[in-house]
Amino acid sequence: MLQPLRCFTCGAPLGHLWKPFMDRVSAGEDPEKVLDELGVKRYCCRRMLFTAVTYIDKVALFDSPRTRELRVKLYSVPSKGVGGEI
């Protein structure tokens, strides 16, 4: 749901590559070329950057009053849901 910080397979740090990768791919560059130029050689790390989808905004739309109540009760983490109330 969030950007990958490390490769799930080999544990290599990838968090510092996320923004340059996304900026360049969004600008229309070829993802394969961008990964090569960023120095990402292992196919496991390439997979992490290439297939990562940040969909936290989409998941947040399904936040219900019950899940907010449980989050506050269990973790003491209030949050504003879609309606703005806790």
C-alpha positions in Angstrom: 0.0 0.0 0.0 2.9 2.3 0.6 6.0 2.7 -1.4 8.5 -0.1 -0.9 11.3 0.6 1.5 13.1 -2.7 1.0 13.0 -5.6 -1.4 10.9 -8.4 0.1 13.2 -11.0 -1.3 16.8 -9.8 -0.8 16.2 -6.9 1.6 18.0 -4.3 -0.5 17.0 -0.7 0.4 14.7 0.7 -2.3 12.9 3.6 -0.6 15.4 6.2 -1.9 14.7 5.1 -5.5 10.9 5.4 -5.4 10.5 9.1 -6.1 13.1 9.3 -8.9 11.6 6.1 -10.5 8.0 7.4 -10.3 8.9 10.9 -11.5 10.8 9.6 -14.6 8.2 6.9 -15.5 5.4 9.5 -15.1 7.3 11.8 -17.5 7.1 9.0 -20.1 10.5 7.3 -19.8 10.8 3.5 -20.3 10.7 1.8 -16.8 13.3 -0.7 -17.9 15.7 2.0 -18.9 15.0 4.0 -15.7 15.7 1.0 -13.5 19.0 0.3 -15.4 20.1 3.9 -14.9 19.1 3.9 -11.2 21.4 0.8 -10.8 18.6 -1.7 -9.9 20.0 -4.9 -11.3 18.3 -7.7 -9.4 15.0 -8.9 -10.8 13.5 -9.1 -7.4 14.2 -5.4 -6.7 13.1 -4.4 -10.1 9.8 -6.2 -9.5 9.3 -4.3 -6.2 9.6 -0.9 -7.9 7.9 -1.8 -11.1 4.8 -3.5 -9.6 4.3 -1.4 -6.5 0.9 0.4 -6.4 0.2 3.1 -4.0 -3.4 2.7 -3.3 -3.6 4.0 0.3 -6.0 6.7 -0.9 -8.4 4.1 -2.4 -8.3 2.0 0.8 -9.0 5.0 3.0 -12.3 5.5 1.2 -13.5 2.3 2.9 -12.8 3.5 6.4 -16.0 3.0 8.4 -17.1 4.3 11.8 -16.6 0.9 13.2 -13.0 0.6 12.0 -12.3 4.1 13.3 -13.7 3.1 16.7 -11.6 0.0 16.8 -8.5 1.8 15.7 -8.9 4.4 18.5 -9.7 1.7 21.1 -6.9 -0.7 20.2 -4.2 1.6 19.1 -5.1 5.0 20.5 -4.7 6.4 16.9 -7.5 8.7 16.0 -8.0 9.5 12.4 -10.3 11.5 10.2 -12.3 9.3 8.0 -14.2 10.2 4.8 -16.8 12.1 6.8 -14.2 13.9 8.9 -15.5 12.5 12.3 -13.6 10.1 14.5 
